[in-house]
Amino acid sequence: MDPNILACTPTLELGIDIGDLSTVALASLPRSTASYLQRIGRAGRSTGNAFVLAAVPSSPRDLYYFAQPTQLLAGEVLPPGAYLNATELLHRQYSAFCLDRLAAGQFTIAQPMPGKLDTTLDHGMDDGHWLRSFVDAVSDDATTLAPGFLDLFGTQLGPDVRTHIEQYAGTGLRDDAARAALKWQSEGDEIRSRLGELARTIADLDNQGHLDDKQKDDRKRCAGESKALAEQLYERGKRETLTGLSGVGLLPN
């Protein structure tokens, strides 16, 4: 059987569950005990056993840990912290909470979530589209959803923040969704408009027949820019909805 091998950057520290990974080989030593434990913890999740190999470079820091491994293996691990009164953070968390409630069947909407962000946002706040239906349903049920969300934090949130989230649930989420959809549409229109301008410029140059050196450089530049914009438009079309909504500020990253 062929082995399954996965080469990764330090994104291994994010704590993703890869599955039946049995071995981790580190090309360098992380800077902290927490990072080291996160990386090696990707292996052995299904069986509890794993083989870990760390290639130690020759820097003084790495050689120190090679001589004193317990300083890295058993060092201090500080718990992550979050400033819960950061309202922008809570806005995204509230949107995710509402999406969870939708998935759990607490409320329903007619349209299923589109798989691609382009479909979700291109006409997102128009009647009959998923984002508009989602925002309408969340706003209509704000008096139930907002208290349920706030109850998750117990007494950790101040009264001003709680009031702010209640107001955001009523109107703020709608405003954020509308701004995100409008920005997405504007960016797409700008790319398509620029592609049209470049195509016309290239066609005009081609119609001139013989081109001097400057005109050749101009055509090459226009063609390169056109290719880059077309690739950007293509990548926008491939972007998944859930990760894309994080990128436009509506869900936590």
SULQUI-V683921 format. One record per backbone hydrogen bond with DSSP energy under -1.0 kcal/mol. NH is the residue of the N-H (numbers start at 1). CO is the residue of the C=O. If there is no record, write none. Layout:
# SULQUI-V683921
NH & CO
NH & CO
This chain:
# SULQUI-V683921
12 & 9
13 & 10
14 & 11
15 & 12
24 & 51
26 & 53
36 & 32
37 & 33
38 & 34
39 & 35
40 & 36
41 & 37
42 & 39
43 & 40
44 & 21
48 & 44
51 & 22
53 & 24
55 & 26
63 & 59
64 & 60
65 & 61
66 & 62
67 & 63
68 & 64
71 & 68
72 & 69
73 & 69
74 & 70
84 & 82
86 & 83
90 & 86
91 & 87
92 & 88
93 & 89
94 & 90
95 & 91
96 & 92
97 & 93
98 & 94
99 & 95
100 & 96
101 & 97
102 & 98
103 & 99
104 & 100
105 & 102
106 & 101
117 & 239
120 & 116
121 & 117
122 & 118
124 & 121
126 & 123
129 & 126
132 & 124
133 & 129
134 & 130
135 & 131
136 & 132
137 & 133
138 & 134
139 & 135
140 & 136
141 & 137
142 & 139
144 & 141
145 & 141
146 & 142
148 & 144
149 & 145
150 & 146
151 & 147
152 & 149
153 & 150
154 & 151
156 & 153
162 & 158
163 & 159
164 & 160
165 & 161
166 & 162
167 & 163
168 & 164
169 & 165
170 & 166
171 & 167
172 & 167
173 & 168
175 & 171
176 & 172
177 & 173
178 & 174
179 & 175
180 & 176
181 & 177
182 & 178
183 & 179
184 & 180
185 & 181
186 & 182
187 & 183
188 & 184
189 & 185
190 & 186
191 & 187
192 & 188
193 & 189
194 & 190
195 & 191
196 & 192
197 & 193
198 & 194
199 & 195
200 & 196
201 & 197
202 & 198
203 & 199
204 & 200
205 & 201
206 & 202
207 & 203
208 & 205
209 & 206
216 & 212
217 & 213
218 & 214
219 & 215
220 & 216
221 & 217
222 & 218
223 & 219
224 & 220
225 & 221
226 & 222
227 & 223
228 & 224
229 & 225
230 & 226
231 & 227
232 & 228
233 & 229
234 & 230
235 & 231
236 & 232
237 & 233
238 & 234
241 & 115
244 & 240
245 & 241
246 & 242
247 & 243
248 & 244
249 & 246
250 & 245
251 & 245
